[in-house]
Amino acid sequence: MEIDPFIFRLSIFILSIFVGYYVVWSVTPSLHTPLMSVTNAISSVIIVGAIIAALADTSSSVFQGSNIFGFLAIILAAVNIFGGFLVTQRMLQMYKKKKK
Amino acid sequence: MSANLSALFYLISGILFILALRGLSSPETSRQGNYFGIAGMTISIIVTFLSVGNFGPGFIYVIVFLLIGGSIGAFIAFRIPMTAMPELVAGFHSLVGLAAVFVAISAFLKPGAFNLGDLGNIKLASLIEMSLGAAIGAITFSGSIIAFLKLRGIMSGSPITFKGQHIINLLLGVAIIFLIYYLCRSQSSNIFWSVIFISFILGVLLIIPIGGADMPVVISMLNSYSGWAAAGIGFTLENTALIITGALVGSSGAILSYIMCKGMNRSFFNVILGGWGATDQTSNKEDKEQKPVKNGNADDAAFLMKNASSVIIVPGYGMAVAQAQHALREMVDALKKNGVKVSYAIHPVAGRMPGHMNVLLAEANVPYDEVFELEEINNDFANCDVAYVIGANDVTNPVAKSDPQSPIYGMPVLDVEKSKSVLFVKRSLSPGYAGIDNDLFYRDNTLMLFADAKKMTEEIVKSL
């Protein structure tokens, strides 16, 4: 019997939860705020869905029905991607060691 | 680009995202980690363009919209003051939530584009995944908006409770599951819209009963939700990068919520059900005003600290409100010139989001190796001459250790009272968020400095 591809995706999902668990526990508490902003930025990888939606079947017109939602999602996700990574970078730049 | 090849590239992005979080285990590696994250995102976007392969007029618009959103994001990222970080993160969560909803909607309206079947005949598993993604996304969106309004001060931070609240939430939750079940049977778009609509309402209702100081838990929780929403969409799109990211973000938010709850010695449900501390605020006001308090000024404080050999600073939310971190840093510099050893003690729930105080201190150029977490520094209070409490209250209250009746009993607190003298910068004797009186105010070794945190610290700098 063949295994449903869904099971593979589920396996990836569950293993990633475990990876996330161990990786996040090793994050130093002083960096918890950058952790939140960077997780926020990477969760905007949802933009791949938005791009697919926006570019789906644009033969007749670029802006129609479901494509519009795709374009809206692209703007939202793009705000997050740029905002999230840049603000994380800005914060991390501030963490400095004692000058010897 | 073939589907297999792009799947491999998405896997690479997923791994880069794992490395991005891994980098945060220490400040030295963190910047590199952030670049891994950016690389992962870039790969994902380029691979998506190549695998869709539509470079017609639509592509130009996608780039234009990407740049519009990107410049808004960049503008915000550079302009936002560090004290506003909690509301920024809440606002960003709402965007992820709404983006998830939009993607789910377009997948529902045009399933063919995502290989999910046809409109009205979407594959069952995909339908469940997309409606769960949309529902969680909608809850994340409206919940984060409420959190944002509360943090920004547009909406009052006090809990909004009414009778039957939890039952209504429960019913709405059940209704969502019930509707998704019906959606799978009928494929009706009206039901799909209802799922999203009810989820928006549920998101609002879930967050309004939670008070201002519980915001660290709320933000972490919404962080987690945004991850689960992304994972739901990832399953729909059969996209590994999105599934991995969703799982990472989901577990990250969950762990942060757990750490925050533990920092308050409260269960997750206790926080979520909300309404803490609203009751006993007025109960024993009478005997409070009777007790004598030692009142000091900036010169007393400066004298005490100048002659100390070690000082521990305990910052709290009040420091953020007063924007006192830079003045504090100046004070510490002056003390160091006098040969005083200074360190900072941070309680896990100080501030309005996890790690809030650390970022503010970093902004004021405080080296991170002078900043310590509760477990690392708590034993040092016994050997320290002066504890300078600035804008913190409940997290120093010894009652949490001594009085089993107290609502904060069992909460880990900083042992400030063990130091030879305590300087407590506060505007008045009013109780903190938990609504309980702080014993520390009336101790013999406590000197109260009644003033705005920033003004007082600046005055101390002057008299040093």
Interface residues (C-beta under 8 A of the other chain):
Chain A: P5 F6 R9 I12 F13 I14 S16 I17 V19 G20 Y21 V23 V24 W25 S26 V27 T28 P29 S30 L31 H32 T33 P34 L35 M36 S37 V38 T39 N40 A41 I42 S43 S44 V45 I46 I47 V48 G49 A50 I51 I52 A53 A54 L55 A56 D57 T58 V62 F63 G65 S66 N67 F69 G70 F71 L72 A73 I74 I75 L76 A77 A78 V79 N80 I81 F82 G83 G84 F85 L86 V87 T88 Q89 R90 M91 L92 Q93 M94 Y95 K96 K97 K98 K99
Chain B: Y10 S13 G14 F17 I18 A20 L21 R22 L24 S25 S26 P27 S30 R31 G33 N34 G37 I38 G40 M41 S44 I45 T48 F49 V52 N54 G56 P57 G58 F59 Y61 V62 F65 L66 L67 I68 G69 G70 S71 I72 G73 A74 I76 A77 F78 I80 M82 M85 L88 V89 F92 H93 L95 V96 L98 A99 A100 F102 V103 I105 S106 A107 L109 K110 G112 A113 F114 A125 I219 S220 N223 S226 G227 A230 A231 I233 G234 F235 T236 L237 E238 N239 T240 A241 L242 I243 I244 T245 G246 A247 L248 V249 G250 S251 S252 G253 I255 L256 I259 I346 P348 M353 P354 G355 H356 N358 V359 A362 E363 N365 P367 Y368 D369 E370 V371 E373
